[in-house]
Amino acid sequence: MKLSCARFKKLIADELDRNLTHKEEEFLDQHRDECPACRNLQTQSSMAMNFLRSAAIEVDVNPAFEERVIRRLKVETTRESIRYWSPAVAGAFVAGLAVVAALQIITRSAEIPPVRFPGAESRRITSPKSNPALDRILNTHIQR
């Protein structure tokens, strides 16, 4: 391989990254005319780069892609709002349940008849037969 062919390959690679000087472009043109192997190499390299560019630029987009993205965004937004508000809703539900239970207890307490146990109150029962000894003992204790 000649020294000029090595320079040609280096300049072809550099041409993709930067603008070549006028002197470098003249060298490429002159060498391309003289060396068929380097001309063939540049043609193949150019075709490969064009193929890579077209493959990278052309994107095969599914027509329903935008709809799927929008739907997914709406679902995520809804989930976030539910996560944000769920503790408040649960707290309001528990507070409402407590208010209903308290109102139920208050309104029911007026309807329930009082429970009377037969031995709960002390009563004085008069016996048909009076016992004079028992009456004397009771009266002495009461007077004290």
C-alpha positions as CSV (number, residue, x, y, z in Angstrom):
1,M,0.0,0.0,0.0
2,K,1.3,3.4,-0.9
3,L,1.7,6.2,1.4
4,S,-0.7,8.3,-0.5
5,C,-3.4,5.5,-0.2
6,A,-3.0,5.6,3.6
7,R,-3.4,9.4,3.5
8,F,-6.5,9.0,1.2
9,K,-8.2,6.6,3.7
10,K,-7.4,8.9,6.6
11,L,-8.9,11.9,4.8
12,I,-12.0,10.0,3.8
13,A,-12.6,9.2,7.5
14,D,-11.8,12.8,8.5
15,E,-14.2,14.1,5.8
16,L,-17.1,12.7,7.9
17,D,-16.1,14.6,11.0
18,R,-14.9,17.9,9.7
19,N,-14.6,20.2,6.7
20,L,-11.4,19.5,4.7
21,T,-9.1,22.2,3.5
22,H,-8.9,23.1,-0.2
23,K,-5.5,21.4,-0.4
24,E,-6.9,18.2,1.1
25,E,-9.8,18.1,-1.3
26,E,-7.5,18.6,-4.3
27,F,-5.4,15.6,-3.1
28,L,-8.6,13.4,-2.8
29,D,-9.7,14.4,-6.3
30,Q,-6.3,13.7,-7.8
31,H,-5.8,10.4,-6.0
32,R,-9.3,9.2,-6.8
33,D,-8.6,9.7,-10.5
34,E,-5.3,7.8,-10.3
35,C,-6.1,4.9,-7.9
36,P,-9.1,2.6,-8.8
37,A,-8.8,0.7,-5.5
38,C,-9.2,3.8,-3.4
39,R,-12.1,5.1,-5.7
40,N,-13.9,1.7,-5.1
41,L,-13.2,2.0,-1.3
42,Q,-14.7,5.5,-1.2
43,T,-17.8,4.4,-3.2
44,Q,-18.4,1.5,-0.8
45,S,-17.9,3.6,2.2
46,S,-20.2,6.2,0.9
47,M,-22.9,3.6,0.2
48,A,-22.5,2.1,3.7
49,M,-22.8,5.5,5.3
50,N,-25.9,6.4,3.2
51,F,-27.5,3.1,4.2
52,L,-26.8,3.7,7.9
53,R,-28.2,7.3,7.7
54,S,-31.4,6.1,6.0
55,A,-31.8,3.3,8.6
56,A,-31.3,5.7,11.4
57,I,-33.6,8.4,10.0
58,E,-36.5,6.3,8.8
59,V,-38.6,5.3,11.8
60,D,-41.3,2.8,11.5
61,V,-44.0,4.3,13.7
62,N,-47.1,2.4,14.6
63,P,-50.2,4.5,13.7
64,A,-51.7,3.8,17.2
65,F,-48.6,4.9,19.0
66,E,-49.9,8.4,19.9
67,E,-53.2,7.0,21.1
68,R,-51.4,4.5,23.3
69,V,-49.2,7.2,24.8
70,I,-52.1,9.5,25.4
71,R,-54.2,6.7,27.0
72,R,-51.2,5.7,29.2
73,L,-50.7,9.3,30.3
74,K,-54.4,9.6,31.2
75,V,-54.3,6.3,33.2
76,E,-51.2,7.5,35.0
77,T,-52.7,10.9,35.8
78,T,-55.9,9.2,37.1
79,R,-53.8,6.8,39.3
80,E,-51.8,9.7,40.7
81,S,-55.0,11.7,41.6
82,I,-56.5,8.6,43.2
83,R,-53.3,8.0,45.2
84,Y,-53.3,11.7,46.3
85,W,-57.0,11.8,47.3
86,S,-57.5,8.3,48.7
87,P,-56.4,9.1,52.3
88,A,-58.8,12.1,52.5
89,V,-61.7,10.1,51.1
90,A,-61.1,7.2,53.5
91,G,-60.9,9.7,56.4
92,A,-64.1,11.4,55.3
93,F,-65.8,8.0,55.1
94,V,-64.7,7.0,58.6
95,A,-65.8,10.4,60.0
96,G,-69.2,10.1,58.3
97,L,-69.7,6.6,59.6
98,A,-68.9,7.9,63.1
99,V,-71.4,10.7,62.8
100,V,-74.1,8.4,61.6
101,A,-73.4,6.0,64.5
102,A,-73.5,8.8,67.0
103,L,-76.8,10.1,65.6
104,Q,-78.2,6.6,65.7
105,I,-77.2,6.2,69.4
106,I,-78.7,9.6,70.3
107,T,-82.0,9.0,68.6
108,R,-82.4,5.4,69.8
109,S,-81.8,6.2,73.4
110,A,-85.1,8.1,73.6
111,E,-87.0,5.2,72.2
112,I,-85.7,2.5,74.5
113,P,-87.8,2.0,77.6
114,P,-85.9,2.2,80.9
115,V,-85.1,-1.3,82.3
116,R,-86.4,-1.9,85.8
117,F,-85.0,-4.7,87.9
118,P,-87.3,-6.0,90.6
119,G,-84.8,-5.8,93.4
120,A,-83.2,-2.6,92.4
121,E,-85.3,-0.3,94.5
122,S,-85.8,-0.6,98.3
123,R,-89.4,-0.7,99.4
124,R,-91.1,-0.9,102.7
125,I,-93.3,-3.9,102.8
126,T,-95.8,-4.0,105.6
127,S,-96.5,-7.4,106.9
128,P,-100.0,-8.4,108.0
129,K,-98.7,-9.7,111.3
130,S,-96.7,-7.3,113.3
131,N,-94.0,-8.6,115.6
132,P,-93.7,-6.5,118.7
133,A,-90.2,-7.6,119.5
134,L,-89.0,-6.8,116.0
135,D,-90.7,-3.4,116.0
136,R,-89.0,-2.5,119.3
137,I,-85.6,-3.3,117.9
138,L,-86.2,-1.4,114.7
139,N,-87.5,1.6,116.6
140,T,-84.5,1.7,118.9
141,H,-82.1,1.7,115.9
142,I,-84.0,4.3,114.1
143,Q,-84.0,6.7,117.0
144,R,-80.3,6.6,117.4
